[in-house]
Amino acid sequence: MNAQAPSPIAARVAALERARGVEVVTVSIAKADLYPELPWRAGALVASVVALVVAIGDVIRPDWVTSTTLLLALAAVMLSGAGAALLVVFVRPFARLFLSRLRAEAETRQYAHAYFLDRQLFRTRRRNGILILVARFEHRVELVADIGFEGRVAADEWGSVIAPMVPLMREHRTDDAIVAGLDALDALLASKGYAGGGGGANELPDATVEIGEEPS
């Protein structure tokens, strides 16, 4: 039986590792946190907007106000809030509207660093491991590089790997984003003089690690 061919991403990782003498792990996660506050935030905001609209209507046409319309207005406020909260749970693009950029950035960064430590990606012989983590819900990318790159690659230069990935993430093209990041990483390491390490053992997995449900 023929061995199954590696995925395009795994093949690209393997080629990059041979060419630059580094170890790369790619991870794709559904989301970096549960964000339990999002349904409450959405429900409160939508209910407040509906209540404001109702109040303005009462001011403009006070003659419309009856016990029945008051009950209907109260029902509209409550149902709109509850509906918004449910939409956050089941519709990711809607939920994303209520997630702040800073919160998404912080949670993705924390997840990536925790993953790097928990999976002991620092245990490569030359401390040359690189983690590229994409968070599909947040449309965020985080890169963690081991200490072997200190002094050769500046901290802000890793951003050149992330920049081409984010637009593709927003289009839900996760695999294309990872490949674009690997291409950018290859170019960055080449510009810093990294070359193949003599065909040493492959210390970290090449295939993308998938965590969480499929994106929507």
N, C-alpha and C positions, 0 to 999 in steps of 0.2 A: 504494500500500500504506500502511495506517495504521501509525504508529509504535507500538511495543509500550509499553503502559502501565507506568509505574514501579512497583516493588514498594511495598507499604505502608510499609516502613521508609524507602525512598528518598524517597517522597512526604512522609513526616513530617519527614525531615531537611531537605528543601527548604523546607517550610513554616516550620520553626523558623529556618532561616537567613534567610529573608525577613523574618520577624517580629522577629528579634533582632539582625540585622546581624553574625552570626558565621559561622564555618566549622566544620562538624562532620564527623568521620569515625568510622564504626562498624566495628569489626573483630571477627570471631568466629574463634577459633582452637581447634583440637582439644585441644592441651595446650601448656603453656609450656616444658616440658622433657621429656627422655626418661625421667628418674628411673631410671637403671640399678640403683640400690640397692634398689628396691622388691621385685623377685623374691627377692633374697638375704634381705632383712629378713623377708619373709613366710615363706620356707622355713625359716629359722632359728627363728623364733618358733613355728611350728606343730610342727616337729620337736621342739623343746624341750618343748612341752606334752605331746606324745605320749610322749616319753621319761619325763617326770615321772609320767604316768599309769601307764606300764608299771612304773616303779620302785615306786610306791605299791602296785600289785598284787602285786609280788614280796614286799614287806614283809608285806602282809596275808596272803597265801597262799604262803609259801615252798615248800610241798610241791608246788606246781604247776610249779616251775622245773625244766626239763629242758633238754637240749641243743637239742631241737626248739623249745621255747617261746622260748629265747634267740634262736635264728635268726629265728623269726617276729616277735619283738619288734624285733630290729634291722631287719628288712625293713619293718615298720610305720613305724618312725621315718624311715627313708630315703624310703620311698614317700610318706609324708604331707608331708614337706618338699618333695620334688620336685613333688608335686601342687599344693601351695600356690603354688610359684613359677610353675607353668604357669597357674594361675588368674589370677594377677596380670597375666600377659601378655595373656590373652584375655578377661578379665571385668573391665571397668572399675570397677563398684561395689565389687568385692572389692579391687582394687588401691588404691582410694581410702582404704580402711580403714588402710592402712599409710603414708599420706602425711601428714606433720605439717602443721598449719595454718601455722606460721611458714615452712616450706619452700615451700609452695604460694603463700603471700603474696609471698615474696621473688622467686620465679621469675616470677610474673605481673607484678609491678611492673617487674622488669628487662626482660622481654620488651616491655612497653608502652613504656617509655622508649626502648629500642633501636629499636623500630618508628617512633616519633615522629621520631627523629633520622635513621634510615636512609631513610625516605620523605620527609624534608625537609618535614614538616608545619608547620614554623616559617616557611616562606617565603611566608606570606600577607602582603598589603600592610600590614595593620594588626596583624599578630602576634596574631590572634584565633582561631587554630585550636584545636579541642578534639578529642581522641581518646578515644573510649569503647571499651575493649577487654574482651571477655568470653572467659574461658578455660573451655571446656566441661568438661574433665576435672576441673579444680580447683574448679569452681563459684565462681570468683572474678571480680571486675570491677575494672578499673583505669581511672582517668580521668587524662589528662594534658592540662593547659591551658597555652597559650603565655603569654608574659610580658605580653601586652596586657591581661590580666585582673588583674594585680597592683594592689593598692590599691583595687579595687572588689569583688572576691570573695575572701574569706578562705580560706586553705588548708583549714580544717576544714569549710567550707560545701559544698565539692564532695561531701562524704559524703552529703548529702541526695539526690544523683543516684543514688548507688550503692545506698542502703538498700532501695528498692523492687525492685531488680533481683535481688538475691541469692536471695530465696525462690523466684522464678520459675526461676532457673537450677537450683536444686536439684530442681525438678520437670521439668527438661529442656525447658522452654519458652523457648528462647533468643530467638526472635523477639519473643515477648511481653515478655521481660525488656528487650530493647533499646528497644522502644516505651515501656515504663514509664520507662526511664531518660531517654529523649528528652522525655517529658512532664515529668518532674521537673526536667530541665535547663531547659526552657522556663520553668517556674514560677520557678526560681531566678534566671534572667537577667532575667525580667520584674520580680521584686522588687528587682533592682539597677538598674533603669532602662534596660536595654538595649532599643533599638528598632531597626527596620529601617535598613539602611545606604544607602538610596538606589538599590537595584537594581543594585549592582555585579556584576562578573563572578563566576561560581561558580568558585572557585579549587581546591576539593577535591571528590573524588567523593562522590555522595550514597548510592549503593548500598553495602550492607554488603560488606566484603571478607571472603571465607571462606578460611581457611587450615587445611589438614589434613582428615582423613577425617570422615565423618559421626559424630555422637556416638552412644553406645550406653548 
